[in-house]
Amino acid sequence: MKFQMLDVVRIISQLPEGRVDPAFGDGAEPLIGDVGTVVHMTACSPDRPPAFLVESIGPEGGVRWLADIYQSELELVSSGP
C-alpha cells in the first residue's frame, strides 16, 4: 500500500538514528506505536523503497518530531481527506 498526503499512519518498527529532522519538534524520538501524518512523499528510485515525511503533533499542538520513514515501517490508521 502506498500512503497519500495527509494519511494518518502508525510506526510499526524501530527507526534507525538520523531520520529525525532536529530543526523541527521538541526533541522527541519517534517510537513504535507513535502516530503521525504524512506531509510529504519523497521521490522513489529503483534502488530505494518508498519513503514519506511524517509529522507527529503533541497534545499542546506543537510538533513532536518530523522524520523520513519508509513505507515498510508504517501502517495506515486512517486515510486523509
Secondary structure as the mmCIF struct_conf table of DSSP 4:
data_model
#
loop_
_struct_conf.conf_type_id
_struct_conf.id
_struct_conf.beg_label_comp_id
_struct_conf.beg_label_asym_id
_struct_conf.beg_label_seq_id
_struct_conf.end_label_comp_id
_struct_conf.end_label_asym_id
_struct_conf.end_label_seq_id
TURN_TY1_P TURN_TY1_P1 MET A 5 LEU A 6
STRN STRN1 VAL A 8 ILE A 11
BEND BEND1 SER A 13 SER A 13
HELX_LH_PP_P HELX_LH_PP_P1 GLN A 14 PRO A 16
TURN_TY1_P TURN_TY1_P2 GLU A 17 GLY A 18
STRN STRN2 VAL A 20 VAL A 20
TURN_TY1_P TURN_TY1_P3 PRO A 22 ALA A 23
BEND BEND2 PHE A 24 GLY A 27
HELX_LH_PP_P HELX_LH_PP_P2 ALA A 28 PRO A 30
TURN_TY1_P TURN_TY1_P4 ILE A 32 GLY A 33
STRN STRN3 VAL A 35 MET A 41
HELX_LH_PP_P HELX_LH_PP_P3 THR A 42 CYS A 44
TURN_TY1_P TURN_TY1_P5 PRO A 46 ASP A 47
BEND BEND3 ARG A 48 ARG A 48
STRN STRN4 ALA A 51 ILE A 57
TURN_TY1_P TURN_TY1_P6 PRO A 59 GLU A 60
BEND BEND4 GLY A 61 GLY A 62
STRN STRN5 VAL A 63 TYR A 70
HELX_RH_3T_P HELX_RH_3T_P1 GLN A 71 GLU A 73
STRN STRN6 LEU A 74 SER A 78
#
